[in-house]
Amino acid sequence: MIGIIQEIKALFLTVFHRLGPIEIVLFLSIFVVFIFVFTLGLIWHSKRLFAQFCFLLSFVILFSSPFLIKYLMQEKIYKIQISYYRSSPLQYADTFLVDMDIKNLGKKDINKCIVKVDIFRKGTDFMNRLKNIFYPEKSFTHLIEEKIRINQTHHFLIMIDDFYYKTAPYKVGTDCF
């Protein structure tokens, strides 16, 4: 139980550590649109159908904001192209090796990247697949603090120690900001 709480705490710290001025401005602009549409619903309360549509649309706008921000950040502002040359556990050491190139295709310079290796549960039954989607068995992260300018490529060789899951299925992911 304590391990799960520490994982959740680390996740929140990672999310708040990544918030920058762009994310805050995007969220505030989406929130202003939410307030505008919600106010229209309050103003035209006498027109039942239009008011209900405005209320529904305003809450869709509000609850879709994290997904919209994530899309804009990953696909427009900090878009990357990753070429993995090797990403696998080493055979004679308890280490995971990630050999990759990261190319910045976005609109802004990248300052940090997080490389994450998720270890999944073995088995193909429905419950294991569902657990793997929402909460992998173990996650290893590595923070790269190097500036990558627009249209530049950097080569990284990362070794993650204490990797004892040699035969378990895994997924490697990289996110830059």
N, C-alpha and C positions, 0 to 999 in steps of 0.2 A: 504494500500500500504506500509506503514512504517513497519507493522508487517511482511510482506513478505520479505522485505529487511533485517530485523533483523534475520529472519529465515535463509536466504541465508548466511548472515554474520556468524551466528553461525555454519552453516554447513561447510563453508570454514575453520573456525578456528578449528573445530573438525577434519577435514581431515588433515590439516597441523600439528596439535598437535600430530597426530598419526604416522606421518612419522618418521621412525627410520632408522638406518644404513642399516638394511636388505632390506627395501623397496627401498632405494636409490640405493643400489648395484644391486638389481634385475632390476630396471628401467634402470640403466646405461648399464647393460649387454644386455638387450633387445635392447637398442638404438644402441649399437655397432653392433649387428646382423643386425639391420635396415640399418646402414651406409654401412656395408659390402655388403649386397644384392643390395642396391641402387647403390653402386660403380660398382658392376658387371654389372648392367644394363647400366651404363654410358660407361663402357669399351667396352661392346659388343653391342654398339648402331647400328653397321652395320647389325647385325643379328636381324632383326625386331621382329620376334616372341619371341626369347629368351629375348631380351631387354624388351619387353612389359610384359612378364611373370615376370621378375625380378622387374620391377617397381611396378607391381600389388602386388607381394609377399611382397615387402618392406613396402608398405603402409598398407597392412593387418597386418604385424608384428607390425608396429608402433601403429596402432589404436586398436589392440587387447591387448596391454600391460597393461592397467588398469585392464582388466578382468582376464588376466593371473596372475598378481600380486595378485589380490583379491583371486583367486582360491588357489594359492600357500600359501598365508598367512592363509586363513581360513581352508583349507583342509590338509595341510602338516605341516607348521611350528607352528601355534597356533591352532591346532585342539582341540575342546572342546566337551564334552558330558554334556548336561544339563538335569536335572531331575526337572520338576516343580511339587511341591507338591500342591501349590495353587497359582493361578494368577487370581485375580478378584477384582472388586471394593468392598469395605466394605459396608455393608448395612446401617449402622446408622451414618457413617462419610463420609466426602468428601475426601476419601483416597483410593488409589489403593494398594493392598497388593501383593507382589511377594515373595513366599517362594520357594527357589530352591537350588539345589546342582550343582556346576560346577566342572567337572573333567577335568584336563588337560591331553589330549592324544597326544599333539604335541611334537615337538622336542626341544622347548625352554621354559623357565619359563615365566609365564604370570605375568605381572605387573599391568595391568589395565583391567577392563571390563566395557562396557557400556550396561546398560539395557534400552531398549527403548520400550515404549508403544505407538503404533500408534492407533489413533481413526479414524474410517472410517465413511463416510457418509452413512446415511440410504437410502434404496432404492436399487432396483436390476436392474434399467435401465442401458443401455450401457454407458451413459455419467458418471454416478456415479461410476460405476466399473472402467472406464478408469481414472477418477480423483483419485480414491483410490489407483490405482497402482502407479501413478507417484507422487501424492502429497496428503497425508492424511489430514483430517480436522484439526487434532491437534496431536502433538507428545510430549511426556513426556520422558525425559532422566534422568538417574541416573548413576553417575560415581562411580565405585568401585575401590579403589586404595589399593589392597591387592595382595601380591605376592602368586601365586599358582605354586608350583613346579611341575615338570613332574610326571605324574601318581598319583598326590594327588587330593583329593576332599575337597572342602570347602563348607560349608552351609551358605547361605545368606538369610536374612529376610529384605526385602526392603519395605518401605512405601513411596508412592509418594503422597504428599499433594496437595490440591486444585484440586482434580479430580472431575469434575462436570458432567461427561458423563457416568452415571450409566447404562443407557439402550442402549447406542450406541455400535455397534460392534467394537471390538478391536483386536489387535495382539501384542503379547509380543515377543521381539527378544533380543538376547544377543550376543555381539561381544567382543572378548577378544584379547588383543595384549600385 
